[in-house]
Amino acid sequence: MKRFIGFIKKEFYHIFRDKRSLFILFGMPIAQIMLFGFAITNEINNVDIAILNNSKDATTEEIINKLNSSSYFSIKEFIQNENEIEAIFKKGHVKAVLNFEADFSKKLSTKNNANVQIITDATDPNTANTISNYVSAILQNYTQTINKNVTITYQIIPKTRMVYNQELKSVFMFVPGVMTIILMLVSAMMTSISITREKELGTMEILLVSPLKPFQVIVGKVVPYIFLSIVNAIIIIILSIFVFNMPVQGSLFLLGIESILFIITSLSLGILISTVSVTQQTAMMISLMGLMLPVILLSGFIFPITSMPLPLQIISNIIPAKWFIIIVKGIMLKGVGFTFIWKETLILVGMTLFFIVLSTKKYKIRLE
């Protein structure tokens, strides 16, 4: 046992002497969480728009002022005719044009309706759709204001209440996903590189003929990265809470246990990658290309899984990150307990055991 503990200490010393490994372990997670949290967002702020006001009456001016006073839009330019719309879009100066029809106020008072055409630059479909929804919401709010003293015989008034994310902050969606990506990539990549480095340098055989058993060598290699990944998880959670005001409605203890389970799952996957890799470069490529794209595309981090074709929905079930994201969102945003996430937890446990068993068999074949 003393030899095993000494081997683990040696691995810690080796990691701390390697400045590049320390940068990857602690620098990359902090940089990624900050970039995703601040730079990537579904929200819009101060989007430049143009106005084509064919009416130029008090009502249209009031609506324009209402749009301009919001934090969502900034009126970049007033154009004079429809021929200028295409030109202004091609310049890339604005993301939307609002076209008020002629006699807007008169039609609103006599016919009880008037038209506003919302023309958006759909080269970015998500942004275009968001702009359209925001403008429609402002126009609807204005309509309700001017009709507050008008009684309509029959009316259906939808009242929307957003639960778990009332302000629709996109950071609440990105933080669990980024946490998953970081723990998956760092854990799997660093473990696979650590073991393949020994193979590449020819020192793995020396370790395996030492008094330590092969299983102890592998575990000794993995234990430091479990500890360091736990530190990463703590840093990410602290940044999420104190920098991005991410709520943790559920148990921090349960979140920690589930994070450790996912870390072990990722590390066991890294061991499996190391069994099929001879060089560090191969292990790095498999870790980055084989894990990053599936984690981002098929885990539900950015794109809803239910919107994907059925074959991709089926394939997503073998992505560990999918189940961990469900767990993290459930604990942090919904405040659920273990009774609501036991199935996802059981799936991660099963994947971990599968990776470990498969890796052990691979190592036996390789070490004969």
C-alpha positions, 0 to 999 in steps of 0.5 A: 500500500505504501508503494501505491501511495508513493506512486500516486505522489510521484504522479502528482509531482509529475503533473505539477512539474509539467506547466503545459498540463497545468495550463490545460487543466486549469487555464482552459476551463476558466477561459471556456466558462468565461467565454461561453458565459459572456460571449455566447448568448441567445439574447439580443441587446442594442441591435441596429435596426432601420425604420421606413415610416410611410405615415409619419404621424403621432402613433408611429412616432410613439411606437418608434420611440418605444422601440428606441427606448428599449435596451433591445434595439437601436435605430441606426437609420431612417430610410425613405423608400422600399428600394433602400431596404435591400441595399441597407441589408447588403451593407450589413449595417442593420439586422431588421427594417420596420416598414410602417404603412401609409396612413397608419394612425388613420387606419388604426382608428377607423379600421381598428388595424394597421400593418407593420412589416418586420423585415429581418436579415435571416442569414442568422435565422435564430437572431432573425427569429428573436428580433421578430419576437421582440418587436412583436412583443413591444407592438403587442404591449403598445396595443394593450396600452391603447386598448386598456379602456376598451371592452371586448366582448370575447377575448382570450388573454394568454398569460405566460409564466417562465419557470426555472429561468424567468429572465430567459438568461442564456447563461443558464443553458450554457453553464451546465453544457460548458461544465460537461464539456470541460469535465469530459474533455479535460478528464478523458484527454489528460488521462489518455495522454498520460498513459500513452506518454508512458507507452511512447517513451517505453516506460509503461513496461518498466512500470508494469514489471515493478512490484505494483500490479498493472491495475494499481499502475492504471489506478495510480495514473487516474487518481490525480486526475480525479482530484484535479477534475474535482477542483475544476468542477468546484471552480466552475460551480463557484464561477457560475454562482458568483460571476453569472448568478447561476442558481443552485436550487438543489443539493450541492452535495448531490451535485458534487457526487454526480460530478464525481461520477461523471468525472470517473466516467470520463476518466474511464473513457480516457483509459479506453482511448489510451488502449487504442492509441500508441502515441500522444498525438493519436490520443489527442486527436481521438479525444478532441475530434471523437469527443468534442463534436459529439458532446457539443452536437448530440448532448443537447447542450446547444441543439434540442435532441427532440428536434434531431432526426430519429437516428441521431436521437438514438445515437445521442443515448450513448453520449455520457454528456447527454445524461450529465447535462440532464442531471446538472440542469435538474439539480441546479435549475429545478432543484430536484433530488435523487429520486428524479435523476436516478435513471440518468445516474444509473446509466452513467454508472453502467457506462463507467463499468462498461468502459472499465471492463473493456479497458481492462480486457484491452490492457490484458491483450496489449500486455501479454 
